[in-house]
Amino acid sequence: MMKTYQKEEHLTSELAGLRQRVAELKTLATEHKRLDEALQESQQVLRKIFESVTDGISATDLDGITRCKPKNK
């Protein structure tokens, strides 16, 4: 059986570890939000370019999905 001091020391250590993990998760959430906003901005820019070009466009992404826009007449 653990002595009271050992239990307290163990719980204090565990609490410190949990606080560190919470801080890490907050950092990850902030980074995720920043990346999501950057992705949305990039998508908007590409959508505007794609819609404004008068020539035909064909684009294939890394997954092999092709998007086409016919030439404006």
Secondary structure, DSSP 8 states (H G I E B T S, - for coil): ---HHHHHHHHHHHHHHHHHHHHHHHHHHHHHHHHHHHHHHHHHHHHHHHHH--S-EEEE-TTS-EEEE----
